[in-house]
Amino acid sequence: AFALEEWGMEKPPTIEEVLKENSDVKICLVDYQQTTQMNPIINPANVVGVIDHHALQSKTIVTDRPILIDVRPWGSMSTVIAHTFLTHQRRPSIEVAGMMLCAILSDTLNLQGPTTTEWDRQMVTVLSEIAQVEDVQLLATQLFNAKSKELADMSVHGLVTGDQKSFSFETEHFEGDVGFAVVETTNDAVIIDRLEDLIAEILACKKEREFSVMFLAVVNIVSLKGTLLLCGPAEVSLARAAFPDGISNEGSTLMDLGKRVSRKKDYIPAITQAIQGGWSKPKN
């Protein structure tokens, strides 16, 4: 909402509205490629492309014909799109440049996150000039404050399901799906103060979506600090295997992950290594 208002852009139609008008419209998946994240009303046969910056880990879309694939190990999908504008010698409008700039700042935690690359920094420089942004730091602060205010007013269901992904594993000792949600905020205490309600919602979501394990990480985007919410014995066990130096509270419902803040680079690789290394789900 902040970026749309900042750049005077109208809210785009929903995918439901687009498909209602034209059910055969061609679709490019942007910022994801997992079928678990794809709106169920999308016909996979109409997907003609993927633009992403995430690993192809599990449940990646499968098509019956070749499609455009542009997946790069950069900090934001908007860095990929901005770079494509330049390589095609196309200059984005001020509004589009501003929207992409906000997306890169959000994805890379104002270029401070561990997934940030030199390409992200270069595109921020280019886009800030096109969008006529004199103070990128001020824009980032306004962006993060607006995002945090929205999260503070959000329901626990929205917090648990808003930015959630699932990852499938099959090893000798464990077979199942791991759900992992992330909340990024300038004030993690406001979110963590709702711990009891969040744990209850995580358990409900875990049951509804049939996850074997379910995590929620709360990331402070100012201090670059991560905290993991643990809803049960399986989560405690896997978290200790993945993050042996993590510090848990007395009730083992929270784990301080220190400077680990990225699901893509810090959380899922460690969890994957633990599971592939022989972790098994506790029987009790």
DAHU-V893288 format. One record per backbone hydrogen bond with DSSP energy under -1.0 kcal/mol. CO is the residue of the C=O (numbers start at 0). NH is the residue of the N-H. Records with the same first field share a line. If there is no record, write none. Layout:
# DAHU-V893288
CO->NH / NH
This chain:
# DAHU-V893288
0->4
1->5
2->6
3->8
13->17
14->18
15->19
16->20
17->21
21->24
26->47 / 48
28->50
32->60
33->36
38->41
42->45
43->46
45->26
47->67
48->28
49->69
50->30
51->71
54->56
58->34
67->49
69->51
71->73
75->79
76->80
77->81
78->82
79->83
80->84
81->85
82->86
83->87
84->89
85->88
92->96
93->97
94->98
95->99
96->100
97->101
98->102
99->103
100->104
101->105
102->106
103->107
104->109
107->112
108->111
112->115
116->120
117->121
118->122
119->123
120->124
121->125
122->126
123->127
124->128
125->129
126->130
127->132
134->138
135->139
136->140
137->141
138->142
139->143
140->144
141->145
142->146
143->147
144->148
145->149
146->150
147->151
148->152
150->153
154->158
155->159
156->160
157->161
162->181
164->179
166->177
168->175
173->170
175->168
176->211 / 212
177->166
178->214
179->164
180->216
182->218
184->220
187->191
188->192
190->193
191->194
193->197
194->198
195->199
196->200
197->201
198->202
199->203
200->204
201->205
202->206
203->207
204->208
205->210
212->178
214->180
215->228
216->182
217->226
218->184
219->223 / 224
224->219
225->256
226->217
227->254
231->235
232->236
233->237
234->238
235->239
236->240
237->241
238->242
242->245
246->255
248->251
252->229
253->248
254->227
255->246
256->259
257->225
261->265 / 266
262->267
266->270
267->271
268->272
269->273
270->274
271->275
272->276
273->278
274->277
